[in-house]
Structure formats: structure tokens, C-alpha cells
Amino acid sequence: MPIDRRTLFRLAAGTGAASLLAACAGPGGDSSKTAGTGGDLSFAHWRAEDKDVFAQIIKDSGLAVRQDISPSADYQSTALQKLRGGSVGDAFTAFRGAQFLDIAKAGVWADLTGKPLVGKYEPALIAAGAQDGKQLGLPYQLVFNTPLANRDLVTETPKDWDGFLALLESLKGKGVTPIAWPGGDAANAGQLLNVMVVNNAPTDDALGKIESGEAKVTDDWFLTVLKQYQQLAPYFQKGATGTSSDAALALFAQGKAGLLATGSFQVSGVRKLGATFPIDLLAPITTTADKAKYEGVFNATFILGVNAKSAKQDAALAWLDRLSDPAVAGVYANGTSQHVTVKGVEYTNADLKALAPWLTKKTALAPRFQFTNLDVRGAVENAAVQVVGGTSPEEAAEAAQKVVDQKK
Amino acid sequence: MSRRTPRALYLFALPALALYGGFFLLPAVQGLQYATTDWDGFSPAFHHVGAANLTDVVSDDDLFRNALTNNLKFLLVVVLGQTALALLLAVLLAARSRGSTWLRAVFFLPTVLSSVSVAFIWKFVYDPNFGLANAVLGAVGLDRFQSAYLGDEDTAILWVAVAQIWFHAGQMMVIYIAGLHQIPEELYDAAKTDGAGRWQQFRHVTWPMVAPATALVVAYTTLQSFKAFDLILGLAGNPPRSSLDVLATRIYATFANSQLGYAAAESIVFMVAIAVVTFLQNRAARMVHK
């Protein structure tokens, strides 16, 4: 039947009115369950570098899963709004900390408590996915937010701060950059803060206490952290505060830097750039050897979940169950050079095997994710960047504390 | 003899008015409503906080004040630099020759690129270790001028302004060339007869005659400067550091921090800032061209 102009006008008016009503959703509005379009299950995540491995797992599983990938910073900013609609992210991932909590507050996590797949994970490593006794998500990756070391250049493992500075001096003497640090990339610049804080902090939750007001950026222990950043400044690459993550990665991969101050999540990136040297982890021990509580930092992240707003929750759960299978998790781990939290996984990747001893070392859960307010986290982390740029530790701490007081 | 406009003709404006009301006015009014709440953007519950958000933004928010300061620095450099460069290029390339046409196309080229592409190009230029800028300075023995560029707390926003000028100067050049072509040749002939040199011709003929084009360029550049969002995120990452934070990125960061009510209040102050700057610019433009 041909559509006349009047019908077309009515259709346009109807569409406009529907859009208008949709635009009017205001405070208190809640998105209803939305059936996804097409037959695919949407899996939302931020790991573009893992796309091929996931594609292989999807192909092998025979499930119809579509990957919806956003850059990590955008994912942090916008994922919740997209997930609430239910059309994207039937199964999804989340960062530990602020994002996990916000998604929980919005009621987007479907409760996984008691589901058989939960038993496939190391219980101690999935605590970051639990809240109020409910297992809302399953942290999938076990990463070490501890600097990477080129073992062709870094042959020793200092046990205290003086030893670490001596190591950096000797690397400088060899004509290489002691530490490649992406100071120009806020998200990765803050990784170093994890290892700088864990042994200096009076308590394991000290960064969280800064946000709650129980501790201050101007406290002696944090000033010590900033003063140590000041000591590290001559050992970073030229223009460290303006260096992007890619540039720091390239410096390290090309063998021009002894350490890369990010974490094990960049091992595959280093290898993709052609590096063949042995890679280890090496955290600066910021105290004397006898006072050091931790050898490094880890994080259980990439929290898998089923979207409670999705109409395809059963299929999403089946996809998560597939990822939780030890053999499949092994494919993911070995294909991406990252450890996982699933029990009984066999690591065949050479880098994972080399880093396996870190699974049993004394490591702390990454403290920077104790911040739930991103402005507070940004202010505290930026204080360290400013110190490297030449600001005095006291001045940087004062400015950061002022922001914390305003934003907490 | 007069013809009255049939009343039915007013009905033709209704669809446009409905769209404007639904998609501009209503969201704007809703923005005001959000600004008086502590709504996080997703919870069913929220509280009315009156004008607290607005007073906090104006009086008790160092991050917002820092972003405003950065934005004004950025605006000043871009408006002055881009307007001057666009006018210079237009004057040099106004002639209708094949060479000028080709060069105009070259200078216009960056405008057709996406902001993300421009950000990638300038990220490469500014990288302290692998970047073009430091490499060139090193090659000609000017190592002492090498910099961290975007990592330099004091000058970072100015380096972004340079990228913005490169991005849009060609576009503004086209507006100026159109303006220059409107100037009657007789005015230059008369000025030459009166013994005016090139500078005097520019000062007393070209500059006053391109006033409408200048007003357009300045107004457009001002809005562009306030809306420089994607270029900054592309160059500085998300969220940008405080030295590169401008009002648009600050509002986005607040929104991403699950503070939609507060972000709406920031947006209102942002709108007022644009209005004030535009008003002052118009006054200044009238004084300059008197």
C-alpha cells in the first residue's frame, strides 16, 4: 500500500512526540527493560586490545555475542548511562571502585549470589565484586599495578628506598632512562601512586580516609610520598609530565628504559611492539626493608556482570559461565598475557609463567581505587604529577587538600 | 493599498516552534530544574538543594575556577591569534590567481579534519621524547627551548591554543577573503592618490571595511573556544589534568562523576560566562571599529 503525504506526516509527528517524551525523562526517571535489537547478545567492555581473543572465544562457543567496546576513559564516564538503557551491555564489565559502586546504586547488577559459576573463582579475589553480602559481579582479571622491569637492564631487586634510588642511578649511568612514566596520561600516571603509597601509608585504607576526611593530603606520610616523587623526578624520561602512555610504552619496549611505571596489563602491549627481553615486576620499596609490608600491588578488576535491565539475562549468564570455564579463562589469560581470578587455569604464556611467582607474593590491593569521587582522586594524583613538574610537595599537597575539602 | 497577511500562514511556523520548544527550550528549563537538585543522574531519589549548587560553583569550587581561568586564557590566545593569522593569510591570498587558490586550499585543509585526527597530529608534534617539535629544536641546536609542552603546568593550555589556531585559521581566512572581495577597488585607488602607503591603506581602508567579517570571525571563534571539548580530550585524555581542564571538560567530568545536578549548575554558569564574554566582545568591537 503506498504511503501518502498525510500518513508520512503523521508518522513523523508520532516519532517526534515519542522523542520529545523520551527527552523529558527527568530526575527520578527509571529506564524500563529494553529488548535488545537483533539476536546478538551485547558484551560491553573497554579492552580493545582483547578484542581478538574474545572473538575467538565467541567463535568457539557458538554463542551470538557482539562486543561493544569503548575506550577505557569513556567507558568510565558513560557506561552506566548506556547500561541503564538495557540495549547495550546485556553482559558487561566494570572498574573496581567508583564505577562498581555507582552501577550497584543504579541497580544494574543482577545478583549472582548462589549461581554455580561463582564457585569457579578464587573467593579471595572476587571480593571486589561483592556488596552487602551479595555477589554482584565477578572480577575477571588479576593484574599487578606494579612497574614492569626489563631484566636485561635491571638485574637486581632493591629491598629498600635507598637501594631503589641506587638502582635508578646505575641505570642512568648505563645511558638508559631509569623509569618510563606516562605523566601526561592521567589514568596511567596514577598507577605509580599505588606502589608509592602502600608501604608509606599508616593503614591500608589511608587513601579512602583522605576522601572521607579522616586523613589529609598534607599529613606527614603523604608528604613523604610526594617528596619521594620529587626524588624520582630526575630518573623519569625527558618531559615526563607530558608523556603519553603510548610513548612511555614505546620507550620501554625499545629497551630505552629500565622500568615502566604502569603494570602487568601492559605486558602484551610491550610484546606487540616487538620487545623480546625478559619482563618482571619491580616495585619501589619506599621504606627501609624492615618496615616494608608489601612487595607490590595487585588489582582484581574487569568485573563481569549481568545487566539487570536487559531482557537477555539468561543468555548473558550463559556467556559469563562460558568465560568462567577454566579452559576458556586460560585461552583469555594466555592470549592477553593477563592472569585471571578463575580457579585451575593453566598458564602457558611465557610472560604469565615468568610472573606466576607474584601470585603468591605479599601484594596489596591497589589503593587508588579506594577513591570513589573521581575529582578527589584526580586532585590527589595530580599533586604527584605537579611535584614531578617542579611544584614543592607542600604546595601541591595544600592545593590538593583544598579540592578534597570542597569535593568530598 | 495594503495586503493583510492571512492568519493561516502563522500556522506554518508551528512545527518549527514545536521542535524548538521541545528540543531546546524544554531541555534548557529542565537544566535549571536539575541544577536545584543533588540528582546523580540515575537514582530514583534526589533532594532539592535550592541555589546551593550555583553558589558552590561560583564561590567554593577551585576546579571550576581553574577551568574558567584556563578557558579565558585559551579564548584570549585563540581569538587574537586566529583572527590575526586569518586576516594576514586573507590579505596575502586575496588575489585571484591560481597560486593563491592553491594556497588557500592548503591552509583550509586542516578545517576538514576531525578534531580527533587533529589531536593525534598535535600529540605527535608535542610528545617530549618522540615528537616533531623537540626533534626540530634539537636538530637546529635549540635544545634549551625544548619543552614538555602539554605537561608544562603553566603553558599547557597555550599549546592547545596553538593547535586550535592551526585547526581553524583557514576557515576564518575564507570569511575574511569574502569580506576583502567586497571592498570597492576605488577606495584603494583614492587612498593611493592621497599618497597612502600599504600600511595606511590597510589601516584606513581594509580594516574598517572588514569590520563585519571581523565581528563574525571573533564571535564564531569565541564560541569555538568555549566549545573546544573534543580537541582537548583528544590531546589531554579523559579526564584532562587541571592544567588542561576547560569549562566544557569540567562539566563533562562532573557528569561522569555522577553529579548531574551539580553539572547542570556548572552549565548554567558556563552559559552566563559565554553571554558575558560575547557582550563584552561586541562592545569592544564597536569601539575598535569606530
Interface residues (C-beta under 8 A of the other chain):
Chain A: G16 L20 A23 C24 G26 P27 G28 D30 P71 A73 D74 Q76 S77 T78 L80 Q81 R84 A98 D102 K105 A106 G183 G184 D185 A186 A187 Q237 K238 G239 A240 T241 G242 T243 S244 A247 A250 L251 N373 L374 D375 G378 A379 N382 V385 Q386 G389 G390 T391 A399 K402 V403 Q406 K407
Chain B: A18 L19 G22 F23 L26 P27 Q30 Q33 Y34 T37 W39 D40 G41 F42 S43 P44 A45 F46 D56 D60 D61 D62 L63 K123 Y126 D127 P128 N129 F130 N134 Q146 S147 A148 Y149 L150 G151 D152 E153 A156 A236 G237 N238 P239 P240 R241 S242 Y252 A253 T254 F255 A256 N257 S258 L260 G261
